[in-house]
């Protein structure tokens, strides 16, 4: 019998790519999303249930309707760092209480395998690079804190109720599907590469580089950019790991390589064939100089390897934004 997987937030950026990967590997998928940030058009060939994890009955109804759910991948969350600092209550309610409601519903339905979409923001500015899972937790935003608190909630459900879970701590999710059908549709863009694409397409007046005086080879900050399809395969691998009896364990998901902001800009120029100027502004408070993942644990335990590099990230993102300049909505 084909196994059925519930994906919360499956109409969002990373969630929709993971839905496609689950389908590619032969699983049946049910998507639960409130569509505040997600898009119904990002979900193909799977039932989409529009609901809110803050309403416990809505998620409990999903498990009653689909009693054969064998595992859950949990993306549903608010993820904007800046917004989280302005409206902390929104993030704590949604990201923590929503997770509690999901866990209670799934455990009551006899489902105890959960893959959790977490973030490297739980580490804050790390003391050590590359960053291992043993790095200390010092989140510097409400968003990062809410994700770490949700992990702690899951740790207690593991101890007390038998939940088995894997927090996947991504670094910089990037890119789009290779067929350009789905991608990062959030407007206005908040991630570096989509912001560059908007600038090239004339949707921004300028593009600001925040600091060119870092102690790095070209003076700009260094980050680990991981293709969204590589993240998708990691989620499926993590679920299989749990099904095979794996203990609850966190995994860092990145390429293990860092790229500077100027390296990104140069690659965007090369891939798109567009030349453009950028402005340089001051550093943003709290921005680390350099951060990239140590992905050894994910490679050794999950058998996962990132397949794609910076060029594929930018090529797929350019194809997506060129085909969908206003995301899933028509341009007005």
Buried (B, 14 or more C-beta within 10 A) or exposed (E): EEBBBBBBBBBBBBBBBBBBBBBEEEBBBBBBBBBEBBBEBBBEEBEBBEBBBBEBEBBBBBBEEBEEBBBBBBBBBBBBBEBBEEBBEBBBBBBBBBBBBBBBBBBEBEBBBBBBBBBBBBBBEBEEBBBBBEBEEBBBBBBBBBBBBBBEBBBEBBEEEEBBBBBBBBBBBBBBBBEBBBBBBBBEBBBBBBBBBBBBBEBBEEBBBBBBEBEBEEBBBBBBBBBBBBBBBBBBBBBBBBEEEBEBBBBBBBBBBBBBBBBBBEBBBEBBEEEEEBEEEEBEEEBBBBBBBBBBBBBEBBEBEBEBBBEBBBBBBBBBBEEBBEBBEEEE
